[in-house]
Amino acid sequence: MFRMKRLAGSPACSFCGKKGDDVAKLVAGPRVYGAGPRVYICDECVTVANRLMEGAGNVATITPASNTAPAPASPR
């Protein structure tokens, strides 16, 4: 599991930790079972995720500091 990254109580991207004021868009996921914390994703992380989905291979790691996708693994 992953831990949500929250800054000072305001909504933040669950993947990179950027607050809603620091990104163009922040999308909130549904609450699990109507309670508990929401999961958020920013437009920048959506872009990175789209690049990962378009690439070859099925596993990749995102470095939060750089917020860029690594080169996909070559098929074996």
HTML snippet that shows the backbone in 3Dmol.js (N, CA, C, O; Angstrom):
<script src="https://3Dmol.org/build/3Dmol-min.js"></script>
<div id="view" style="width:600px;height:400px;position:relative"></div>
<script>
const pdb = `
ATOM      1  N   MET A   1       0.834  -1.188   0.000  1.00  0.00           N
ATOM      2  CA  MET A   1       0.000   0.000   0.000  1.00  0.00           C
ATOM      3  C   MET A   1       0.872   1.242   0.000  1.00  0.00           C
ATOM      4  O   MET A   1       2.064   1.174   0.298  1.00  0.00           O
ATOM      5  N   PHE A   2       0.287   2.347  -0.327  1.00  0.00           N
ATOM      6  CA  PHE A   2       1.008   3.605  -0.311  1.00  0.00           C
ATOM      7  C   PHE A   2       0.419   4.509   0.752  1.00  0.00           C
ATOM      8  O   PHE A   2      -0.708   4.303   1.202  1.00  0.00           O
ATOM      9  N   ARG A   3       1.165   5.481   1.139  1.00  0.00           N
ATOM     10  CA  ARG A   3       0.676   6.458   2.103  1.00  0.00           C
ATOM     11  C   ARG A   3       0.346   7.738   1.375  1.00  0.00           C
ATOM     12  O   ARG A   3       1.082   8.174   0.490  1.00  0.00           O
ATOM     13  N   MET A   4      -0.771   8.339   1.757  1.00  0.00           N
ATOM     14  CA  MET A   4      -1.133   9.613   1.135  1.00  0.00           C
ATOM     15  C   MET A   4      -0.181  10.689   1.630  1.00  0.00           C
ATOM     16  O   MET A   4       0.194  10.720   2.802  1.00  0.00           O
ATOM     17  N   LYS A   5       0.197  11.557   0.727  1.00  0.00           N
ATOM     18  CA  LYS A   5       1.062  12.675   1.085  1.00  0.00           C
ATOM     19  C   LYS A   5       0.170  13.906   1.231  1.00  0.00           C
ATOM     20  O   LYS A   5      -0.409  14.377   0.252  1.00  0.00           O
ATOM     21  N   ARG A   6       0.061  14.419   2.435  1.00  0.00           N
ATOM     22  CA  ARG A   6      -0.751  15.605   2.678  1.00  0.00           C
ATOM     23  C   ARG A   6       0.124  16.684   3.281  1.00  0.00           C
ATOM     24  O   ARG A   6       1.024  16.412   4.076  1.00  0.00           O
ATOM     25  N   LEU A   7      -0.158  17.898   2.889  1.00  0.00           N
ATOM     26  CA  LEU A   7       0.599  19.030   3.394  1.00  0.00           C
ATOM     27  C   LEU A   7      -0.340  20.006   4.085  1.00  0.00           C
ATOM     28  O   LEU A   7      -1.250  20.542   3.451  1.00  0.00           O
ATOM     29  N   ALA A   8      -0.136  20.240   5.357  1.00  0.00           N
ATOM     30  CA  ALA A   8      -0.863  21.242   6.143  1.00  0.00           C
ATOM     31  C   ALA A   8      -2.379  21.135   6.026  1.00  0.00           C
ATOM     32  O   ALA A   8      -3.064  22.158   6.038  1.00  0.00           O
ATOM     33  N   GLY A   9      -2.919  19.923   5.913  1.00  0.00           N
ATOM     34  CA  GLY A   9      -4.360  19.739   5.912  1.00  0.00           C
ATOM     35  C   GLY A   9      -5.078  20.075   4.621  1.00  0.00           C
ATOM     36  O   GLY A   9      -6.258  19.747   4.489  1.00  0.00           O
ATOM     37  N   SER A  10      -4.428  20.711   3.665  1.00  0.00           N
ATOM     38  CA  SER A  10      -5.087  21.010   2.397  1.00  0.00           C
ATOM     39  C   SER A  10      -4.882  19.836   1.449  1.00  0.00           C
ATOM     40  O   SER A  10      -3.892  19.115   1.571  1.00  0.00           O
ATOM     41  N   PRO A  11      -5.809  19.629   0.496  1.00  0.00           N
ATOM     42  CA  PRO A  11      -5.672  18.505  -0.429  1.00  0.00           C
ATOM     43  C   PRO A  11      -4.363  18.562  -1.203  1.00  0.00           C
ATOM     44  O   PRO A  11      -3.929  19.626  -1.645  1.00  0.00           O
ATOM     45  N   ALA A  12      -3.750  17.407  -1.354  1.00  0.00           N
ATOM     46  CA  ALA A  12      -2.489  17.297  -2.087  1.00  0.00           C
ATOM     47  C   ALA A  12      -2.510  16.018  -2.913  1.00  0.00           C
ATOM     48  O   ALA A  12      -3.221  15.068  -2.585  1.00  0.00           O
ATOM     49  N   CYS A  13      -1.735  16.002  -3.974  1.00  0.00           N
ATOM     50  CA  CYS A  13      -1.636  14.817  -4.825  1.00  0.00           C
ATOM     51  C   CYS A  13      -1.095  13.654  -3.991  1.00  0.00           C
ATOM     52  O   CYS A  13      -0.099  13.800  -3.282  1.00  0.00           O
ATOM     53  N   SER A  14      -1.749  12.522  -4.080  1.00  0.00           N
ATOM     54  CA  SER A  14      -1.347  11.347  -3.314  1.00  0.00           C
ATOM     55  C   SER A  14      -0.079  10.706  -3.863  1.00  0.00           C
ATOM     56  O   SER A  14       0.498   9.831  -3.217  1.00  0.00           O
ATOM     57  N   PHE A  15       0.363  11.127  -5.042  1.00  0.00           N
ATOM     58  CA  PHE A  15       1.525  10.525  -5.679  1.00  0.00           C
ATOM     59  C   PHE A  15       2.772  11.389  -5.544  1.00  0.00           C
ATOM     60  O   PHE A  15       3.836  10.877  -5.197  1.00  0.00           O
ATOM     61  N   CYS A  16       2.664  12.693  -5.813  1.00  0.00           N
ATOM     62  CA  CYS A  16       3.850  13.558  -5.752  1.00  0.00           C
ATOM     63  C   CYS A  16       3.840  14.489  -4.538  1.00  0.00           C
ATOM     64  O   CYS A  16       4.881  15.041  -4.179  1.00  0.00           O
ATOM     65  N   GLY A  17       2.687  14.670  -3.905  1.00  0.00           N
ATOM     66  CA  GLY A  17       2.609  15.503  -2.705  1.00  0.00           C
ATOM     67  C   GLY A  17       2.363  16.977  -2.946  1.00  0.00           C
ATOM     68  O   GLY A  17       2.274  17.747  -1.990  1.00  0.00           O
ATOM     69  N   LYS A  18       2.249  17.394  -4.213  1.00  0.00           N
ATOM     70  CA  LYS A  18       2.022  18.809  -4.498  1.00  0.00           C
ATOM     71  C   LYS A  18       0.606  19.202  -4.087  1.00  0.00           C
ATOM     72  O   LYS A  18      -0.347  18.453  -4.295  1.00  0.00           O
ATOM     73  N   LYS A  19       0.488  20.409  -3.490  1.00  0.00           N
ATOM     74  CA  LYS A  19      -0.813  20.916  -3.071  1.00  0.00           C
ATOM     75  C   LYS A  19      -1.606  21.394  -4.281  1.00  0.00           C
ATOM     76  O   LYS A  19      -1.042  21.673  -5.339  1.00  0.00           O
ATOM     77  N   GLY A  20      -2.906  21.483  -4.110  1.00  0.00           N
ATOM     78  CA  GLY A  20      -3.794  21.928  -5.181  1.00  0.00           C
ATOM     79  C   GLY A  20      -3.428  23.296  -5.731  1.00  0.00           C
ATOM     80  O   GLY A  20      -3.651  23.561  -6.912  1.00  0.00           O
ATOM     81  N   ASP A  21      -2.870  24.172  -4.901  1.00  0.00           N
ATOM     82  CA  ASP A  21      -2.478  25.514  -5.346  1.00  0.00           C
ATOM     83  C   ASP A  21      -1.238  25.486  -6.243  1.00  0.00           C
ATOM     84  O   ASP A  21      -0.963  26.451  -6.956  1.00  0.00           O
ATOM     85  N   ASP A  22      -0.491  24.377  -6.206  1.00  0.00           N
ATOM     86  CA  ASP A  22       0.765  24.281  -6.954  1.00  0.00           C
ATOM     87  C   ASP A  22       0.619  23.584  -8.300  1.00  0.00           C
ATOM     88  O   ASP A  22       1.592  23.493  -9.048  1.00  0.00           O
ATOM     89  N   VAL A  23      -0.576  23.089  -8.626  1.00  0.00           N
ATOM     90  CA  VAL A  23      -0.802  22.377  -9.887  1.00  0.00           C
ATOM     91  C   VAL A  23      -2.015  22.973 -10.600  1.00  0.00           C
ATOM     92  O   VAL A  23      -2.825  23.669  -9.988  1.00  0.00           O
ATOM     93  N   ALA A  24      -2.130  22.693 -11.896  1.00  0.00           N
ATOM     94  CA  ALA A  24      -3.257  23.230 -12.665  1.00  0.00           C
ATOM     95  C   ALA A  24      -4.579  22.581 -12.253  1.00  0.00           C
ATOM     96  O   ALA A  24      -5.596  23.262 -12.126  1.00  0.00           O
ATOM     97  N   LYS A  25      -4.559  21.249 -12.044  1.00  0.00           N
ATOM     98  CA  LYS A  25      -5.775  20.527 -11.657  1.00  0.00           C
ATOM     99  C   LYS A  25      -5.439  19.462 -10.631  1.00  0.00           C
ATOM    100  O   LYS A  25      -4.356  18.878 -10.651  1.00  0.00           O
ATOM    101  N   LEU A  26      -6.386  19.218  -9.734  1.00  0.00           N
ATOM    102  CA  LEU A  26      -6.259  18.175  -8.726  1.00  0.00           C
ATOM    103  C   LEU A  26      -7.585  17.435  -8.696  1.00  0.00           C
ATOM    104  O   LEU A  26      -8.618  18.014  -8.359  1.00  0.00           O
ATOM    105  N   VAL A  27      -7.559  16.155  -9.048  1.00  0.00           N
ATOM    106  CA  VAL A  27      -8.778  15.350  -9.121  1.00  0.00           C
ATOM    107  C   VAL A  27      -8.887  14.503  -7.866  1.00  0.00           C
ATOM    108  O   VAL A  27      -7.933  13.835  -7.469  1.00  0.00           O
ATOM    109  N   ALA A  28     -10.070  14.536  -7.239  1.00  0.00           N
ATOM    110  CA  ALA A  28     -10.317  13.751  -6.030  1.00  0.00           C
ATOM    111  C   ALA A  28     -11.013  12.455  -6.396  1.00  0.00           C
ATOM    112  O   ALA A  28     -11.986  12.452  -7.150  1.00  0.00           O
ATOM    113  N   GLY A  29     -10.512  11.358  -5.859  1.00  0.00           N
ATOM    114  CA  GLY A  29     -11.163  10.067  -6.043  1.00  0.00           C
ATOM    115  C   GLY A  29     -12.294   9.924  -5.037  1.00  0.00           C
ATOM    116  O   GLY A  29     -12.435  10.754  -4.139  1.00  0.00           O
ATOM    117  N   PRO A  30     -13.097   8.884  -5.179  1.00  0.00           N
ATOM    118  CA  PRO A  30     -14.207   8.688  -4.242  1.00  0.00           C
ATOM    119  C   PRO A  30     -13.696   8.266  -2.870  1.00  0.00           C
ATOM    120  O   PRO A  30     -12.602   7.716  -2.742  1.00  0.00           O
ATOM    121  N   ARG A  31     -14.486   8.526  -1.872  1.00  0.00           N
ATOM    122  CA  ARG A  31     -14.137   8.055  -0.530  1.00  0.00           C
ATOM    123  C   ARG A  31     -14.400   6.551  -0.479  1.00  0.00           C
ATOM    124  O   ARG A  31     -15.409   6.070  -0.994  1.00  0.00           O
ATOM    125  N   VAL A  32     -13.503   5.835   0.133  1.00  0.00           N
ATOM    126  CA  VAL A  32     -13.658   4.386   0.244  1.00  0.00           C
ATOM    127  C   VAL A  32     -14.736   4.087   1.281  1.00  0.00           C
ATOM    128  O   VAL A  32     -14.637   4.512   2.432  1.00  0.00           O
ATOM    129  N   TYR A  33     -15.750   3.363   0.871  1.00  0.00           N
ATOM    130  CA  TYR A  33     -16.865   2.999   1.746  1.00  0.00           C
ATOM    131  C   TYR A  33     -17.514   4.219   2.387  1.00  0.00           C
ATOM    132  O   TYR A  33     -18.056   4.115   3.487  1.00  0.00           O
ATOM    133  N   GLY A  34     -17.471   5.363   1.730  1.00  0.00           N
ATOM    134  CA  GLY A  34     -18.122   6.570   2.229  1.00  0.00           C
ATOM    135  C   GLY A  34     -17.397   7.252   3.372  1.00  0.00           C
ATOM    136  O   GLY A  34     -17.889   8.248   3.903  1.00  0.00           O
ATOM    137  N   ALA A  35     -16.246   6.744   3.760  1.00  0.00           N
ATOM    138  CA  ALA A  35     -15.510   7.357   4.872  1.00  0.00           C
ATOM    139  C   ALA A  35     -14.014   7.279   4.567  1.00  0.00           C
ATOM    140  O   ALA A  35     -13.603   6.713   3.554  1.00  0.00           O
ATOM    141  N   GLY A  36     -13.239   7.836   5.427  1.00  0.00           N
ATOM    142  CA  GLY A  36     -11.786   7.767   5.261  1.00  0.00           C
ATOM    143  C   GLY A  36     -11.259   8.832   4.323  1.00  0.00           C
ATOM    144  O   GLY A  36     -12.024   9.617   3.763  1.00  0.00           O
ATOM    145  N   PRO A  37      -9.943   8.854   4.154  1.00  0.00           N
ATOM    146  CA  PRO A  37      -9.328   9.895   3.325  1.00  0.00           C
ATOM    147  C   PRO A  37      -9.564   9.659   1.837  1.00  0.00           C
ATOM    148  O   PRO A  37      -9.708   8.521   1.389  1.00  0.00           O
ATOM    149  N   ARG A  38      -9.600  10.732   1.096  1.00  0.00           N
ATOM    150  CA  ARG A  38      -9.704  10.648  -0.354  1.00  0.00           C
ATOM    151  C   ARG A  38      -8.316  10.510  -0.956  1.00  0.00           C
ATOM    152  O   ARG A  38      -7.315  10.882  -0.344  1.00  0.00           O
ATOM    153  N   VAL A  39      -8.277   9.977  -2.146  1.00  0.00           N
ATOM    154  CA  VAL A  39      -7.046   9.901  -2.914  1.00  0.00           C
ATOM    155  C   VAL A  39      -7.123  10.996  -3.967  1.00  0.00           C
ATOM    156  O   VAL A  39      -8.160  11.170  -4.607  1.00  0.00           O
ATOM    157  N   TYR A  40      -6.032  11.736  -4.153  1.00  0.00           N
ATOM    158  CA  TYR A  40      -5.993  12.818  -5.126  1.00  0.00           C
ATOM    159  C   TYR A  40      -4.891  12.547  -6.138  1.00  0.00           C
ATOM    160  O   TYR A  40      -3.876  11.931  -5.812  1.00  0.00           O
ATOM    161  N   ILE A  41      -5.096  13.011  -7.372  1.00  0.00           N
ATOM    162  CA  ILE A  41      -4.043  12.937  -8.389  1.00  0.00           C
ATOM    163  C   ILE A  41      -4.032  14.255  -9.161  1.00  0.00           C
ATOM    164  O   ILE A  41      -5.081  14.777  -9.537  1.00  0.00           O
ATOM    165  N   CYS A  42      -2.830  14.782  -9.391  1.00  0.00           N
ATOM    166  CA  CYS A  42      -2.699  16.062 -10.096  1.00  0.00           C
ATOM    167  C   CYS A  42      -2.527  15.822 -11.589  1.00  0.00           C
ATOM    168  O   CYS A  42      -2.229  14.708 -12.020  1.00  0.00           O
ATOM    169  N   ASP A  43      -2.715  16.865 -12.364  1.00  0.00           N
ATOM    170  CA  ASP A  43      -2.600  16.767 -13.822  1.00  0.00           C
ATOM    171  C   ASP A  43      -1.198  16.340 -14.247  1.00  0.00           C
ATOM    172  O   ASP A  43      -1.047  15.658 -15.260  1.00  0.00           O
ATOM    173  N   GLU A  44      -0.178  16.728 -13.496  1.00  0.00           N
ATOM    174  CA  GLU A  44       1.193  16.353 -13.844  1.00  0.00           C
ATOM    175  C   GLU A  44       1.409  14.850 -13.672  1.00  0.00           C
ATOM    176  O   GLU A  44       2.064  14.225 -14.506  1.00  0.00           O
ATOM    177  N   CYS A  45       0.876  14.268 -12.616  1.00  0.00           N
ATOM    178  CA  CYS A  45       1.014  12.828 -12.397  1.00  0.00           C
ATOM    179  C   CYS A  45       0.177  12.038 -13.400  1.00  0.00           C
ATOM    180  O   CYS A  45       0.553  10.930 -13.781  1.00  0.00           O
ATOM    181  N   VAL A  46      -0.954  12.599 -13.831  1.00  0.00           N
ATOM    182  CA  VAL A  46      -1.748  11.948 -14.877  1.00  0.00           C
ATOM    183  C   VAL A  46      -0.929  11.884 -16.160  1.00  0.00           C
ATOM    184  O   VAL A  46      -0.946  10.868 -16.853  1.00  0.00           O
ATOM    185  N   THR A  47      -0.218  12.952 -16.481  1.00  0.00           N
ATOM    186  CA  THR A  47       0.629  12.974 -17.679  1.00  0.00           C
ATOM    187  C   THR A  47       1.714  11.907 -17.589  1.00  0.00           C
ATOM    188  O   THR A  47       1.961  11.186 -18.555  1.00  0.00           O
ATOM    189  N   VAL A  48       2.360  11.805 -16.436  1.00  0.00           N
ATOM    190  CA  VAL A  48       3.395  10.792 -16.246  1.00  0.00           C
ATOM    191  C   VAL A  48       2.796   9.396 -16.363  1.00  0.00           C
ATOM    192  O   VAL A  48       3.382   8.523 -17.004  1.00  0.00           O
ATOM    193  N   ALA A  49       1.639   9.177 -15.752  1.00  0.00           N
ATOM    194  CA  ALA A  49       0.987   7.867 -15.812  1.00  0.00           C
ATOM    195  C   ALA A  49       0.615   7.504 -17.248  1.00  0.00           C
ATOM    196  O   ALA A  49       0.756   6.350 -17.651  1.00  0.00           O
ATOM    197  N   ASN A  50       0.145   8.472 -18.012  1.00  0.00           N
ATOM    198  CA  ASN A  50      -0.185   8.206 -19.417  1.00  0.00           C
ATOM    199  C   ASN A  50       1.051   7.785 -20.194  1.00  0.00           C
ATOM    200  O   ASN A  50       0.980   6.871 -21.016  1.00  0.00           O
ATOM    201  N   ARG A  51       2.183   8.437 -19.948  1.00  0.00           N
ATOM    202  CA  ARG A  51       3.429   8.059 -20.621  1.00  0.00           C
ATOM    203  C   ARG A  51       3.839   6.637 -20.251  1.00  0.00           C
ATOM    204  O   ARG A  51       4.304   5.876 -21.099  1.00  0.00           O
ATOM    205  N   LEU A  52       3.665   6.288 -18.990  1.00  0.00           N
ATOM    206  CA  LEU A  52       3.999   4.935 -18.547  1.00  0.00           C
ATOM    207  C   LEU A  52       3.095   3.896 -19.212  1.00  0.00           C
ATOM    208  O   LEU A  52       3.561   2.828 -19.608  1.00  0.00           O
ATOM    209  N   MET A  53       1.816   4.205 -19.333  1.00  0.00           N
ATOM    210  CA  MET A  53       0.871   3.271 -19.929  1.00  0.00           C
ATOM    211  C   MET A  53       1.133   3.084 -21.418  1.00  0.00           C
ATOM    212  O   MET A  53       0.872   2.007 -21.954  1.00  0.00           O
ATOM    213  N   GLU A  54       1.637   4.095 -22.089  1.00  0.00           N
ATOM    214  CA  GLU A  54       1.925   4.008 -23.519  1.00  0.00           C
ATOM    215  C   GLU A  54       3.234   3.273 -23.797  1.00  0.00           C
ATOM    216  O   GLU A  54       3.436   2.773 -24.903  1.00  0.00           O
ATOM    217  N   GLY A  55       4.116   3.203 -22.819  1.00  0.00           N
ATOM    218  CA  GLY A  55       5.434   2.594 -23.014  1.00  0.00           C
ATOM    219  C   GLY A  55       5.393   1.080 -22.975  1.00  0.00           C
ATOM    220  O   GLY A  55       4.385   0.472 -22.615  1.00  0.00           O
ATOM    221  N   ALA A  56       6.507   0.492 -23.353  1.00  0.00           N
ATOM    222  CA  ALA A  56       6.645  -0.965 -23.310  1.00  0.00           C
ATOM    223  C   ALA A  56       6.932  -1.411 -21.890  1.00  0.00           C
ATOM    224  O   ALA A  56       7.364  -0.614 -21.057  1.00  0.00           O
ATOM    225  N   GLY A  57       6.695  -2.668 -21.618  1.00  0.00           N
ATOM    226  CA  GLY A  57       6.942  -3.206 -20.286  1.00  0.00           C
ATOM    227  C   GLY A  57       5.745  -2.976 -19.384  1.00  0.00           C
ATOM    228  O   GLY A  57       4.790  -2.296 -19.761  1.00  0.00           O
ATOM    229  N   ASN A  58       5.802  -3.546 -18.196  1.00  0.00           N
ATOM    230  CA  ASN A  58       4.661  -3.415 -17.303  1.00  0.00           C
ATOM    231  C   ASN A  58       5.040  -2.896 -15.919  1.00  0.00           C
ATOM    232  O   ASN A  58       4.177  -2.797 -15.046  1.00  0.00           O
ATOM    233  N   VAL A  59       6.296  -2.566 -15.703  1.00  0.00           N
ATOM    234  CA  VAL A  59       6.714  -2.036 -14.412  1.00  0.00           C
ATOM    235  C   VAL A  59       7.609  -0.830 -14.640  1.00  0.00           C
ATOM    236  O   VAL A  59       8.527  -0.881 -15.458  1.00  0.00           O
ATOM    237  N   ALA A  60       7.349   0.242 -13.928  1.00  0.00           N
ATOM    238  CA  ALA A  60       8.190   1.434 -13.997  1.00  0.00           C
ATOM    239  C   ALA A  60       8.124   2.136 -12.648  1.00  0.00           C
ATOM    240  O   ALA A  60       7.176   1.950 -11.885  1.00  0.00           O
ATOM    241  N   THR A  61       9.120   2.929 -12.368  1.00  0.00           N
ATOM    242  CA  THR A  61       9.176   3.669 -11.116  1.00  0.00           C
ATOM    243  C   THR A  61       9.244   5.153 -11.427  1.00  0.00           C
ATOM    244  O   THR A  61       9.998   5.580 -12.301  1.00  0.00           O
ATOM    245  N   ILE A  62       8.456   5.933 -10.710  1.00  0.00           N
ATOM    246  CA  ILE A  62       8.466   7.379 -10.864  1.00  0.00           C
ATOM    247  C   ILE A  62       9.255   7.968  -9.710  1.00  0.00           C
ATOM    248  O   ILE A  62       9.014   7.623  -8.554  1.00  0.00           O
ATOM    249  N   THR A  63      10.183   8.842 -10.005  1.00  0.00           N
ATOM    250  CA  THR A  63      10.924   9.550  -8.980  1.00  0.00           C
ATOM    251  C   THR A  63      10.178  10.841  -8.677  1.00  0.00           C
ATOM    252  O   THR A  63      10.147  11.734  -9.524  1.00  0.00           O
ATOM    253  N   PRO A  64       9.573  10.971  -7.491  1.00  0.00           N
ATOM    254  CA  PRO A  64       8.768  12.153  -7.191  1.00  0.00           C
ATOM    255  C   PRO A  64       9.487  13.469  -7.379  1.00  0.00           C
ATOM    256  O   PRO A  64       8.868  14.446  -7.802  1.00  0.00           O
ATOM    257  N   ALA A  65      10.778  13.529  -7.078  1.00  0.00           N
ATOM    258  CA  ALA A  65      11.500  14.793  -7.192  1.00  0.00           C
ATOM    259  C   ALA A  65      11.565  15.278  -8.634  1.00  0.00           C
ATOM    260  O   ALA A  65      11.431  16.473  -8.895  1.00  0.00           O
ATOM    261  N   SER A  66      11.769  14.358  -9.566  1.00  0.00           N
ATOM    262  CA  SER A  66      11.887  14.777 -10.960  1.00  0.00           C
ATOM    263  C   SER A  66      10.535  14.779 -11.661  1.00  0.00           C
ATOM    264  O   SER A  66      10.334  15.507 -12.633  1.00  0.00           O
ATOM    265  N   ASN A  67       9.597  13.951 -11.156  1.00  0.00           N
ATOM    266  CA  ASN A  67       8.250  13.868 -11.708  1.00  0.00           C
ATOM    267  C   ASN A  67       8.266  13.528 -13.201  1.00  0.00           C
ATOM    268  O   ASN A  67       7.402  13.980 -13.954  1.00  0.00           O
ATOM    269  N   THR A  68       9.247  12.735 -13.622  1.00  0.00           N
ATOM    270  CA  THR A  68       9.309  12.301 -15.017  1.00  0.00           C
ATOM    271  C   THR A  68       9.366  10.788 -15.059  1.00  0.00           C
ATOM    272  O   THR A  68       9.869  10.148 -14.135  1.00  0.00           O
ATOM    273  N   ALA A  69       8.857  10.231 -16.114  1.00  0.00           N
ATOM    274  CA  ALA A  69       8.846   8.787 -16.263  1.00  0.00           C
ATOM    275  C   ALA A  69      10.187   8.305 -16.782  1.00  0.00           C
ATOM    276  O   ALA A  69      10.778   8.939 -17.657  1.00  0.00           O
ATOM    277  N   PRO A  70      10.674   7.191 -16.254  1.00  0.00           N
ATOM    278  CA  PRO A  70      11.922   6.621 -16.784  1.00  0.00           C
ATOM    279  C   PRO A  70      11.649   5.935 -18.114  1.00  0.00           C
ATOM    280  O   PRO A  70      10.496   5.720 -18.487  1.00  0.00           O
ATOM    281  N   ALA A  71      12.705   5.597 -18.815  1.00  0.00           N
ATOM    282  CA  ALA A  71      12.552   4.860 -20.070  1.00  0.00           C
ATOM    283  C   ALA A  71      11.959   3.494 -19.752  1.00  0.00           C
ATOM    284  O   ALA A  71      12.385   2.854 -18.790  1.00  0.00           O
ATOM    285  N   PRO A  72      10.989   3.031 -20.534  1.00  0.00           N
ATOM    286  CA  PRO A  72      10.389   1.735 -20.273  1.00  0.00           C
ATOM    287  C   PRO A  72      11.401   0.605 -20.447  1.00  0.00           C
ATOM    288  O   PRO A  72      12.348   0.720 -21.225  1.00  0.00           O
ATOM    289  N   ALA A  73      11.192  -0.471 -19.722  1.00  0.00           N
ATOM    290  CA  ALA A  73      12.075  -1.621 -19.824  1.00  0.00           C
ATOM    291  C   ALA A  73      11.895  -2.277 -21.177  1.00  0.00           C
ATOM    292  O   ALA A  73      10.777  -2.361 -21.686  1.00  0.00           O
ATOM    293  N   SER A  74      12.985  -2.742 -21.765  1.00  0.00           N
ATOM    294  CA  SER A  74      12.888  -3.379 -23.079  1.00  0.00           C
ATOM    295  C   SER A  74      12.309  -4.779 -22.900  1.00  0.00           C
ATOM    296  O   SER A  74      12.632  -5.466 -21.932  1.00  0.00           O
ATOM    297  N   PRO A  75      11.446  -5.207 -23.842  1.00  0.00           N
ATOM    298  CA  PRO A  75      10.853  -6.547 -23.743  1.00  0.00           C
ATOM    299  C   PRO A  75      11.932  -7.611 -23.913  1.00  0.00           C
ATOM    300  O   PRO A  75      12.888  -7.430 -24.667  1.00  0.00           O
ATOM    301  N   ARG A  76      11.768  -8.698 -23.216  1.00  0.00           N
ATOM    302  CA  ARG A  76      12.777  -9.774 -23.262  1.00  0.00           C
ATOM    303  C   ARG A  76      12.272 -10.944 -24.021  1.00  0.00           C
ATOM    304  O   ARG A  76      12.981 -11.941 -24.162  1.00  0.00           O
TER     305      ARG A  76
END
`;
const viewer = $3Dmol.createViewer("view");
viewer.addModel(pdb, "pdb");
viewer.setStyle({}, {cartoon: {color: "spectrum"}});
viewer.zoomTo();
viewer.render();
</script>
